[in-house]
Amino acid sequence: MTDACAAAKINPVIGFHGLRHTWASLAVMNGMPLLVVAAQLGHTDTRMVEKHYGHLSKSYIADAVRAGAPRFGIEDTNVVPMEATNV
């Protein structure tokens, strides 16, 4: 890795673990499903990916609520989502 980083002019040198973390972070931020990221990282489920990368997914919480919330037969709604704020 030292030679590869030197050839690419990457300073400080990054190891395989850093590259793995970068790949997973970028994949989640680009919308890749957490289950797919987990499979690519060699995990059997999404728990570790959710713990370490779930916050990077813009729609993670909203998607989870939409997928698991009861429907009550309501199709249309007048509810407008709130904008995220940096607190």
C-alpha positions as CSV (number, residue, x, y, z in Angstrom):
1,M,0.0,0.0,0.0
2,T,2.9,2.3,0.7
3,D,4.1,2.0,-2.9
4,A,0.6,2.5,-4.3
5,C,0.0,5.6,-2.2
6,A,3.4,7.0,-3.2
7,A,2.6,6.4,-6.9
8,A,-0.8,8.1,-6.5
9,K,0.8,10.9,-4.5
10,I,-1.5,10.1,-1.5
11,N,0.0,11.6,1.7
12,P,-0.5,10.5,4.4
13,V,-0.5,6.8,3.4
14,I,-3.9,5.1,3.8
15,G,-4.3,1.4,4.6
16,F,-6.8,-1.1,3.4
17,H,-9.1,-0.5,6.4
18,G,-9.3,3.2,5.5
19,L,-10.1,2.4,1.9
20,R,-12.8,0.0,3.1
21,H,-14.3,2.6,5.3
22,T,-14.2,5.2,2.6
23,W,-15.8,2.9,0.1
24,A,-18.6,2.0,2.5
25,S,-19.2,5.6,3.4
26,L,-19.4,6.8,-0.2
27,A,-21.6,3.9,-1.2
28,V,-24.1,4.7,1.6
29,M,-24.0,8.4,0.8
30,N,-24.7,7.6,-2.9
31,G,-27.9,5.7,-1.9
32,M,-26.7,2.1,-2.1
33,P,-29.0,-0.1,0.1
34,L,-27.5,-0.9,3.5
35,L,-28.0,-4.6,2.8
36,V,-25.9,-4.4,-0.3
37,V,-23.2,-2.6,1.5
38,A,-23.2,-5.2,4.2
39,A,-22.9,-8.0,1.7
40,Q,-20.0,-6.3,-0.1
41,L,-18.2,-5.9,3.3
42,G,-18.8,-9.5,4.1
43,H,-21.4,-9.0,6.9
44,T,-24.2,-11.5,7.3
45,D,-26.7,-8.7,8.2
46,T,-26.9,-4.9,8.3
47,R,-26.3,-4.3,12.0
48,M,-22.7,-3.2,11.7
49,V,-23.4,-1.1,8.6
50,E,-26.3,0.6,10.2
51,K,-24.3,1.3,13.3
52,H,-21.3,2.8,11.5
53,Y,-22.7,4.1,8.2
54,G,-26.5,4.4,8.6
55,H,-26.3,8.1,9.6
56,L,-24.8,8.9,6.2
57,S,-27.9,7.9,4.3
58,K,-30.1,11.0,3.9
59,S,-33.2,9.0,3.7
60,Y,-32.3,6.2,6.2
61,I,-34.8,7.1,8.9
62,A,-37.6,8.2,6.5
63,D,-37.2,5.0,4.5
64,A,-37.3,2.8,7.6
65,V,-40.4,4.6,8.9
66,R,-42.2,4.3,5.5
67,A,-41.3,0.6,5.2
68,G,-42.4,-0.4,8.7
69,A,-45.1,2.0,9.7
70,P,-48.7,0.9,9.7
71,R,-50.7,2.0,6.7
72,F,-54.3,2.2,8.0
73,G,-55.5,2.2,4.4
74,I,-54.5,5.8,3.9
75,E,-53.1,6.5,0.4
76,D,-53.1,10.3,0.1
77,T,-51.9,12.6,2.8
78,N,-51.6,16.3,3.4
79,V,-48.5,15.9,5.6
80,V,-45.5,17.8,4.4
81,P,-42.1,16.5,5.5
82,M,-40.0,18.8,7.7
83,E,-36.7,20.0,6.4
84,A,-33.6,18.7,8.2
85,T,-31.8,21.4,10.2
86,N,-28.3,21.4,11.4
87,V,-28.6,21.7,15.2
